[in-house]
Amino acid sequence: MGDYCGVIIALLVGQSAWLVLYLASVFPILSTAPCVLGYASYISLIFVFSKILPPKKKNGNPEKYKRGGLYYVCCLFTWCTVTDLIFFLEVIGVVDGFIGFYLRNGEPYLDSSFGTIALLWDPLGNLIVYLIIIYRIDNNLDCRNAVLYFSGTLITSLFCLLVGGVSGTHGKQLYPSTWLNVPYVVAPIYYLLEFVSKPRQFSKEIIRKVSTDYRILDILLSLGLFATFVFGILRGLSAFGSPMYLANVYSNDFEPYLMDPSKFGAVWVIYFMIIGSILQISIVFGLFNPGSSWVLDLSIIYAAITIHGTFIHLIPQFCEGVLPKYHIPPDTQWLVVLSNLFIPIVSVSVVIRCFQEQSYFKSLNHKQE
């Protein structure tokens, strides 16, 4: 049976977020400087986790092993998912008296439809990834895939949230508390670079071979990636306000949200047009070149980007916080929804294909577990 001690402790300590936010709301001296309070909480939590977690064992040896910075980052982010859940619950009116001070003096753009959905995604989509990484480190298992997904999601999330917050209508409401996002920016980039720079390890059972069984599937997936590539370029041009006929038609008749003055409707689309295009071209190349082990990494990163991006981009278009004129027109609603969902469906299919036949991507000089 695996060691779940770290997972349980991270979840239990995370509940202290309720008390921290309540005290900050009750005592004005704490709520007037949310940035100082936030970083004080970060440092205190890292210290608490380092003291209360039992020694990490390896092969039954009770000697204490270092868990590493990634472990404590995930413990801290687990606590932050609880704060985001509280934020979300208060924004939608389920609880009260926890975060009013932060929406006034911290990050007001979190009260937007986009910000609310971004808050929801943290406990809904990110929490399980943090816990998986904690569990795998405690049990001396490889956490490469989980870290790549974790990095892809957070980099996408912070880019869209911060760029939208700075460039749109919320740009005049920026406070020092925005700097609380620095760990969310630095950590995923650092660990993404750390893990992709390491050679992927394959199990001993995987023998390098070239198979033709997946040729038709690879062609279909490549066509799907090409379709999303074209769709991404079209939407990106629309988000930039291009006068081109197709771009103009799409922004007016299909996704007016791209023109929302908050800029939250445009940031994900522009991000996907640039980053997504690079990943799509790279993955297609790797699908037709045996031994391209890096395709496994890129497929996970691409899936993380598309799943998170589609969630935070599509759902706000149905929220009351977005003006009705920026909602999807009723006569094109299903087409827009299906077009948006097509992107993560293709990306997940690529991941499944890559990991179903890892031997195709294993180069001759790769290490084995």
C-alpha positions in Angstrom: 0.0 0.0 0.0 1.3 3.4 -0.9 2.2 6.2 1.5 -0.6 8.7 1.7 0.7 10.6 4.7 1.9 13.7 2.8 -1.3 13.9 0.8 -3.5 13.8 3.9 -1.3 16.3 5.8 -1.4 18.7 2.8 -5.2 18.5 2.6 -5.6 19.0 6.4 -3.2 21.9 6.6 -5.0 23.4 3.5 -8.1 23.9 5.6 -6.3 26.5 7.7 -6.9 28.9 4.8 -10.4 29.4 6.2 -9.0 30.7 9.5 -6.3 32.8 7.8 -8.8 34.6 5.5 -11.4 35.0 8.3 -8.8 36.6 10.6 -7.7 38.9 7.8 -11.3 40.0 7.3 -11.9 40.6 11.0 -8.7 42.5 11.8 -8.2 45.5 9.5 -4.4 45.6 10.2 -4.1 42.3 8.4 -6.3 43.2 5.4 -4.7 46.5 4.6 -1.5 44.8 3.2 -2.7 41.6 1.5 0.7 41.1 -0.3 2.6 41.1 3.0 0.0 38.8 4.6 0.2 36.5 1.6 4.0 36.1 1.6 4.0 35.7 5.4 1.5 32.9 5.0 3.6 31.3 2.2 6.8 31.3 4.4 4.9 30.1 7.5 3.3 27.2 5.6 6.6 26.0 4.1 8.1 26.0 7.6 5.0 24.2 9.0 5.2 21.5 6.3 8.9 21.0 6.8 8.3 20.4 10.6 5.2 18.3 10.7 5.8 15.9 7.8 7.2 12.6 8.9 10.6 11.4 7.5 10.4 10.2 3.9 11.4 6.5 3.7 13.1 4.8 0.8 13.0 1.0 0.4 11.9 0.6 4.0 14.9 2.5 5.3 13.8 4.9 8.1 16.6 7.3 7.3 15.3 10.7 6.4 15.5 11.6 2.7 15.0 15.1 1.3 11.8 15.6 -0.5 13.0 18.6 -2.6 11.5 22.0 -3.4 8.9 20.6 -5.8 7.3 18.7 -2.9 6.9 21.8 -0.7 5.7 23.9 -3.6 2.9 21.4 -4.3 2.0 21.4 -0.5 1.9 25.2 -0.6 -0.2 25.3 -3.8 -2.6 22.7 -2.2 -3.2 25.3 0.5 -3.7 27.9 -2.2 -6.4 25.8 -3.9 -8.4 26.0 -0.7 -8.1 29.8 -0.7 -9.2 29.9 -4.4 -12.2 27.7 -3.5 -13.2 30.1 -0.7 -12.8 33.0 -3.1 -15.0 31.3 -5.7 -17.6 30.4 -3.1 -17.8 34.0 -1.9 -17.9 35.5 -5.4 -20.9 33.3 -6.2 -22.6 34.1 -2.8 -22.3 30.7 -1.1 -20.1 32.1 1.8 -19.5 35.6 3.1 -16.9 37.5 5.1 -13.7 36.0 3.9 -12.4 37.8 0.8 -14.1 41.2 0.5 -10.9 42.9 1.6 -8.9 41.1 -1.1 -11.2 42.0 -3.9 -10.9 45.7 -2.8 -7.2 45.8 -2.1 -5.8 42.7 -3.8 -6.8 41.5 -7.2 -10.2 43.0 -8.2 -10.1 41.2 -11.6 -10.8 37.9 -9.8 -14.4 39.1 -9.4 -14.8 39.0 -13.2 -16.4 36.0 -15.0 -13.0 35.0 -16.3 -11.4 35.4 -12.8 -14.2 33.4 -11.2 -13.8 30.5 -13.5 -10.0 30.6 -13.1 -10.5 30.4 -9.4 -12.8 27.4 -9.8 -10.3 25.5 -12.0 -7.6 25.6 -9.2 -9.5 23.2 -6.8 -11.3 21.5 -9.6 -8.4 20.8 -12.0 -5.1 21.6 -10.3 -5.6 20.1 -6.8 -5.5 16.5 -8.0 -2.2 17.2 -9.9 -0.6 18.6 -6.8 -1.6 15.6 -4.7 -0.4 13.2 -7.4 3.0 14.8 -7.3 3.1 14.7 -3.5 2.1 11.0 -3.5 4.6 10.0 -6.2 7.5 11.8 -4.4 6.6 10.2 -1.1 6.5 6.8 -2.8 9.7 7.3 -4.8 7.9 7.2 -8.2 8.6 9.2 -11.3 6.4 12.3 -11.4 7.6 13.7 -14.8 4.2 13.5 -16.5 2.4 15.1 -13.6 4.9 17.9 -13.4 4.7 18.6 -17.1 0.9 18.8 -16.9 1.2 21.0 -13.7 3.6 23.4 -15.5 1.6 23.6 -18.7 -1.6 24.4 -16.8 -0.1 27.0 -14.5 1.9 28.8 -17.2 -1.3 29.1 -19.3 -3.4 30.2 -16.3 -1.1 32.9 -15.1 -0.4 34.3 -18.6 -4.1 34.6 -19.4 -5.0 36.0 -16.0 -2.2 38.5 -15.6 -2.0 39.7 -19.2 -5.8 40.1 -19.3 -5.7 41.9 -16.0 -3.0 44.3 -17.1 -4.2 45.0 -20.6 -8.0 45.2 -20.2 -10.4 47.3 -18.3 -9.0 46.1 -15.0 -5.6 47.5 -15.8 -6.2 50.6 -13.6 -7.0 48.5 -10.6 -3.7 46.8 -10.1 -2.3 46.6 -6.5 0.9 45.1 -5.0 -0.9 41.9 -4.2 -0.5 41.0 -7.9 3.0 40.0 -6.9 1.6 37.1 -4.9 1.4 35.3 -8.3 5.2 35.3 -8.6 5.5 31.7 -7.2 2.9 30.6 -9.7 5.0 32.1 -12.5 8.5 31.0 -11.4 7.8 27.5 -10.1 6.1 26.0 -13.2 8.7 27.5 -15.6 11.6 26.3 -13.4 10.3 22.7 -13.0 9.2 22.5 -16.7 12.8 23.3 -17.7 14.2 21.0 -15.1 12.2 17.9 -16.1 12.3 18.4 -19.9 16.1 18.7 -19.7 16.2 15.2 -18.2 16.1 12.1 -20.5 12.8 10.3 -20.2 13.0 6.9 -18.6 11.3 3.9 -20.2 10.4 0.6 -18.6 12.6 -2.4 -19.4 9.6 -4.0 -21.2 9.5 -1.3 -23.9 11.7 -2.3 -26.9 12.4 0.3 -29.5 10.6 -0.6 -32.7 9.0 1.0 -35.7 5.3 0.1 -36.1 2.9 0.8 -38.9 -0.2 -0.1 -36.8 -0.8 3.6 -36.0 -0.2 5.1 -39.4 -3.9 5.8 -40.2 -4.4 7.1 -36.6 -1.4 9.4 -36.9 -2.7 10.8 -40.2 -6.1 11.5 -38.6 -4.5 13.1 -35.6 -2.3 15.2 -37.8 -5.4 16.4 -39.7 -7.1 17.2 -36.4 -4.0 19.2 -35.3 -4.0 21.0 -38.7 -7.6 21.9 -38.3 -7.0 23.3 -34.8 -3.9 25.2 -36.2 -6.1 26.9 -38.8 -8.9 27.5 -36.3 -6.3 29.0 -33.9 -4.9 31.4 -36.5 -8.4 32.5 -37.5 -9.4 33.2 -33.9 -6.1 34.9 -33.1 -6.5 37.3 -36.0 -10.1 37.9 -34.8 -8.8 38.7 -31.3 -6.3 41.2 -32.8 -9.2 42.9 -34.5 -8.0 42.0 -38.0 -10.1 43.6 -40.8 -9.8 40.4 -42.8 -13.2 39.2 -43.9 -13.2 35.7 -42.2 -11.7 37.1 -39.0 -14.3 39.9 -38.9 -17.1 37.5 -39.5 -15.9 35.1 -36.8 -15.6 37.8 -34.1 -19.0 39.3 -35.0 -21.1 36.2 -35.6 -19.5 33.4 -33.6 -17.4 34.6 -30.6 -18.0 38.3 -29.9 -16.3 37.6 -26.5 -13.0 38.1 -28.3 -13.8 41.8 -28.4 -14.7 42.1 -24.7 -12.9 45.2 -23.4 -11.7 43.2 -20.4 -9.3 41.4 -22.9 -10.0 38.1 -21.1 -11.7 36.9 -24.2 -8.6 37.5 -26.3 -5.7 36.5 -24.2 -6.2 32.7 -24.3 -6.9 32.8 -28.0 -3.7 34.8 -28.8 -1.7 32.6 -26.4 -3.0 29.5 -28.2 -2.3 30.9 -31.6 1.3 31.4 -30.8 2.3 28.6 -28.3 -0.3 26.1 -29.7 0.9 26.5 -33.2 4.5 25.7 -32.3 3.4 22.6 -30.3 1.1 21.4 -33.1 3.8 21.6 -35.8 6.3 19.9 -33.5 3.9 17.0 -32.5 3.0 16.3 -36.1 6.7 16.1 -37.0 7.3 13.8 -34.1 4.4 11.5 -35.0 6.1 10.6 -38.3 9.6 10.4 -37.0 10.3 7.3 -34.8 12.5 7.8 -31.8 11.2 11.4 -31.1 10.8 10.8 -27.4 10.2 14.5 -26.8 6.8 14.1 -28.4 5.6 12.4 -25.2 6.5 15.6 -23.2 5.0 17.9 -25.7 1.8 16.0 -25.9 1.2 16.4 -22.2 2.1 20.1 -22.2 -0.2 20.6 -25.2 -3.1 18.8 -23.5 -2.6 20.8 -20.3 -2.7 24.1 -22.3 -5.8 23.1 -24.3 -7.8 21.6 -21.4 -7.3 24.6 -19.1 -7.5 27.2 -21.8 -10.8 25.9 -23.2 -12.3 25.7 -19.8 -11.5 29.3 -18.8 -12.3 30.7 -22.2 -15.6 28.9 -23.1 -17.5 29.0 -19.8 -17.3 32.8 -19.1 -19.2 33.3 -22.4 -22.3 31.9 -20.7 -21.8 33.9 -17.4 -23.8 36.9 -16.4 -20.7 38.9 -15.7 -20.1 39.2 -19.4 -22.3 41.7 -21.2 -25.0 39.9 -23.3 -23.6 41.4 -26.5 -20.4 39.5 -26.0 -22.2 36.1 -25.5 -22.2 33.5 -28.2 -25.1 34.2 -30.6 -27.9 31.6 -30.1 -27.9 30.5 -33.8 -24.1 29.6 -33.7 -23.9 28.5 -30.1 -23.6 24.7 -30.7 -21.0 25.2 -33.5 -18.9 27.4 -31.3 -19.1 25.1 -28.4 -18.2 22.0 -30.5 -15.3 23.9 -32.2 -13.9 24.9 -28.8 -14.2 21.3 -27.4 -12.6 19.8 -30.5 -9.3 21.3 -29.5 -8.9 19.5 -26.1 -10.4 16.3 -27.6 -7.7 16.2 -30.2 -5.0 16.9 -27.7 -6.1 14.2 -25.3 -6.3 11.8 -28.2 -2.7 12.6 -29.1 -1.6 11.9 -25.5 -3.4 8.5 -25.5 -1.9 7.6 -28.9 1.7 8.5 -27.7 1.5 6.5 -24.5 -0.2 3.5 -26.0 2.8 2.8 -28.1 5.8 4.4 -26.3 8.2 2.1 -28.1 7.7 4.0 -31.3 9.1 7.1 -29.6 11.9 5.5 -27.7 15.3 6.3 -29.2 18.0 3.7 -29.0 20.2 5.6 -26.6 17.4 6.2 -24.0 17.8 5.0 -20.4 15.5 2.3 -19.0 14.1 2.2 -15.5 
